[in-house]
Structures are given as structure tokens and as C-alpha cells.
Amino acid sequence: MGYAELRELQTALTTASDLASTLQQAPTRHDAARLVDVLRRALSVADALGAETGPTGCAEHPHGAVDPLYGDREDPLPPGYGKCLLCNDRRRRADAHHPHPHLRPRRPHLKLHGRPRQTA
Ligand SMILES: [Zn+2]
């Protein structure tokens, strides 16, 4: 599995997405056939990717080390982590730098700016 296959998959998916978003309310047979064609191509490339990955199941490091914590019931990996030790280490470093960015409260900038200050 190489970079070319990944690029082909990404191109096919982007094309499919573009086609789908430009579809009219009543797509023609031709439109539908084009979309199916592109999706089939993406599917076959994606299928080939999985077949050629090594023990890690990682596209980037197919023959890297498997994370020893993978499948550990007492100390399970966080959600979104895979079998690849290299990728999991990268995720751990990213998590350490940005702890739970999605949990940060949003600040209502606009409301604060719109309210006049009261000094009574
Ligand atoms: Zn990896």
C-alpha cells in the first residue's frame, strides 16, 4: 500500500462528495451512475488498503509495533486509539498538550460586547 493508493482514495471520496452536494432534487440516471462509479472506486481502493496493512492495521506504520495496551481490559486505551503504538504515542503526546479541547466552555463573545456596562 502506498501513497498513490491513499491519494486515489481521497480523490475518489472528494469527487463523490462534490457530486453528491451538487445533485439536484431529481438526479438523473446519469448523475446517479457517476456517483456510484466513483463510490465503487473508493470502496475498492479502501478494501485493498485494509488487505495490505500489517499487524498494526495502520496505513502509515503497517509493520510497526502493536501497542501493548491494545486489548487490555484493566487499562483500556482511550476511544479513538488503534493498535499502532507509534500512532498511539502521537495521540498521547497530542492529548497531553491539549487536554480535552472539546470540553472547553465556549465564551459568549458577542453577548459580552453587546451589553453596555452598568455603573450604578
Ligand atoms: Zn501508525
Boltz pocket constraint, residues with backbone or C-beta under 6 A from the ligand:
constraints:
  - pocket:
      binder: B
      contacts: [[A, 56], [A, 58], [A, 59], [A, 60], [A, 61], [A, 62], [A, 64], [A, 84], [A, 85], [A, 86], [A, 87], [A, 88]]
      max_distance: 6.0
